[in-house]
């Protein structure tokens, strides 16, 4: 497994987190940012994962650009 393959895998993982709908999938399980602020457990593992999901939601436009770059690179490199 090379570095490029690892980067593609991380990009796919970030895409998966970015498309999660907070109302449909995360709220019924208690994985929302609002519930995290109520409980005050921001430094726990659950809090860190919720923060990562929220960051991926916030960074959707750069993710789209990275996806476009990867697609163009794959088209030219084969």
N, C-alpha and C positions, 0 to 999 in steps of 0.2 A: 504494500500500500504506500503510495507516494504522497508527497505533500499536497499536490493538486487534488488528488482524490479525497484527502482529508478536508480540504477547503470546500470542495463540492458537497461533501456530506454535512458540514457545518452550515452551509448555505441552505441546503434542503431542510435541515432541522429548524433553522430560523424561519424559513417559509412556513413550516408546519405550525410553529408557535404563533406566527403572525395572522394566520387565518382562523385561529380558534375564536369562536364567538363567545364573548363573555357572558351574555345573557342565557344562551342555550346550553352551554357545556360547563362553564366554570361556576356560575352562580348556584346551581343546585348542589354542588359539592362543597360550597363555601370557599372557593378559590378566587375571590374578587379582591380588588385593591381596597374597596370600601370596608370590607370585613377585616382586612389586615390592619387598617388604621384603627378600627374599633377595639381589636384585641391587643394591639400594641406589640405584637411579636414579629417585628420587622427583621430581626437578625436570625430567626430560626430558618431551618431548611425550607419549610413551606413559604416563608416570607421571601426568601431569596428567589425561589422558583416563580412566585407571583410577580416579583419585580422583574425577572427576566422576561416573562410573558408580556408584561406591560411595556417593557422596553422594545420588544419586537413589534408590538402594535404601534408604538410611537414611530418606529423607524421603517415604516412600510415603503415610503418613497425611495430611500436609499437601497432597500432590498430589491425593489423593482429594477433599479439601475444596475445593481450587481448581477441580477438575473439576466438582464439584457447583455451585459458584458460577457458573461459566461456562455450564453447562447451564441453570440457572434464569434467568440473564440473557438467554440466547439464546431461551428460551421466551417471555419477556415482551417482548423487543424485536423479535423476528421475524426 
